[in-house]
Amino acid sequence: MSAPTLAFFSRLLDDAPAAERYRLGTDQIRHAERFGIQRAWVAQHHFTEGEGGLPSPFVFLTHAAAHTSEIRLATGVVTLPLEEPVRVAEDATVADLLSGGRIDLGLGSGGTPSSFVPFGLDAADKAAVHTEKLRVLRTALRGEDVGAGNRIYPSAGTLDRRIWQATFSAPGGTRAGAAGDGLLLSRTQPRPADLLRAPLADLQQPIVDAYLDALPAGIAPRITASRTVFVADDRADALRFAEIGLRRAAANFRRQGQTIPGETLDELIASLDTHLGTPDEVAASLAADATLGRATEVAFQVHSVDAPHDFILRSIELFATEVAPTLGWTTRDAASLTTSGKEHP
């Protein structure tokens, strides 16, 4: 299998007011583009600023598109049950046109039950609602009749072939594969009681198997594996920020009913599937993740370490210029980049 492409993922969680979060997030995406990263994913979250800072991803991605020129821009993910699917199709289409065709559409069914209430929905119904809204969304993107003879304008072009489905399960992998969509694998996921300390790859390999088995003949697989990655010049810096961020993340997961084993920092690093440290340490850690060998794209994000902005920029640089080459992963225009972020004349 060829080397995966590389992506930067953000939940826009910088420790700052919302407007500053969006400015810093845009700066991080521009920095990722400068270092040859091929795609940027942003997450959608409603209501809770500590979980994610962005309820309106297409607005933000259109802004990011105006400040970049090559990097692809994607939703990771739109919580489709909480949206009107025809409006999602329209917003995605306009963003795609304004970005020069750089939008990819990641979708999911949602993971925070309380977020469904203000939208008049019961989280227990989300699977069925998601299935129906995905059907309507595809109909709209394909330029078909969405009711009373109406079709969306402007045309969505090829957006219906740029859908990705997020899932924690093998049946979800089957659904994504059967549809010919891309597969989005999380940086962490709930573990059953008998597999609390299992490597993330052990949980995700069956999802990949199911996806590939269901993929129609002639359709190339699209598998994005998201991972928590924080690269620093000094491991002490990485551990200092992880001590704060990972403990906070573990507490949040536990409040949501998940079991996160361990109390020491080393235990939390393992339980929360975190790759951190110097470039050599991170490269060795990622090399041990068997799922990444099957991914067509690796998306790295600093969450839940959640270091300050300058350290995130440095982590992007070190990942692109030292970690990726060690693993045989090539950035766009890698040969023209230096660790200072400048291009050779």
Phi, psi and omega in degrees: 000141181289163181298144180288153167285170186237143182222151174255135184238135179223141170257007179052063184245022178302147183282080186196163174300163188304312182300322179288324175303317182290325177293315180293320178299319176297318179298321180293321177294319177298320180294318177299317177298318181301329181261020170082012177287135192272340182212150172236128177254140172234142182269152173254130173218143177254141163079316190256107187293337179280346179267323179186148189257015190221105175274342188236079189293327183290327175298312181294317182294327176295320175297314179298324180297325181289343181251008178224174182226336186233324186297136177285154188230131190218153174268129183224066013221165164284128177279091192298323179301336181269004185242160171271115192296328178293322177292323175300316179299317180294314181296317179297321181294315179295317178299321180296317179294316181292335180269359184076032177081029185256008185269137170237148192244096175271135186230149175209170183267352177101151184228356182248102186305321183295337181290342182283332188299311181297342178266007178072028183238156175257125181302336179294340182262006192296326182296313180293319179296317179299315181301314182291318181290329175294323176299315180294319179299315179298318179303315181294315182295331181276002178076020181270170182295121178259007178137132177058031178079009182272141173229147185292148172229137358285171180297141180279356179059236184261015184301329181294344177261011177238035176267141175233141179247129176270140180204154173255359192228158176296319175301324175295323175297321177297316180298316180296317181295314182300329179278350184076019181274171171282161180246127177253118178255134186284160175287340176203161178201157180301140180249142173294160186302330182272002181227033186298331181251015179289143174302146180304323180301324180297328179280330188264339178302317177297330177292316178297316179303313182296320179298311183293324179296327184270346185295128180298151178301138178088353178262121180288137179293146172230105185235111176257124176252115178272139180220144173283117184223123173228115183253132181225159175292330183233125180301331180299322177296316180300316181291325180298315180286325180295325179303322180279306188292315183289325176295320177296317180296317180299319179297320179294315179298320181293323177297331179277001176099001179277150174263116177248105184287149173099154178232333178287161181297318179300321178294321180290325175302317179288314184295328182259017169053053187253133176250112184214161178127205179286167180306317180295319180294318181292319179299318179294320180294315179293325180297335181276355182270103188295332181297326184296334177290346180251355182280145172269347177211138173249122179254122182253140179219149183278345179291134015256019174292318173052058177285165177297162187308311183299325179287328175295316178301316180294322178297320177300314180300310184294324177297314184289323189261341182235313182290307184302312179299324178300325182269359182080017178265130187250129173276163174294134178056034185302324185293340184267001186254149174238169181292348177278351180087005181259151176268146175294143177292000000 
